[in-house]
Amino acid sequence: MQNLSGTWYEFILGATTKLSDHSTGYINAEKLFGGEVSSNWQVNAGCRWSF
């Protein structure tokens, strides 16, 4: 179990863009830091389609 005492922060930066009339693409990066909390950068990306 991780100790989440103290003050810590979550930094998230992301973007979404229209790829076509029926699809969008997205990307985001996030990191936890401060206090007793630390994490590696996490990057997520993907596409969404609507019908």
ABEGO torsion letter per residue (X at the ends): XBBABEBBBBBBBBBBBBABAABBBBBBBBBBBEEABBBBBBBBBEBBBBX
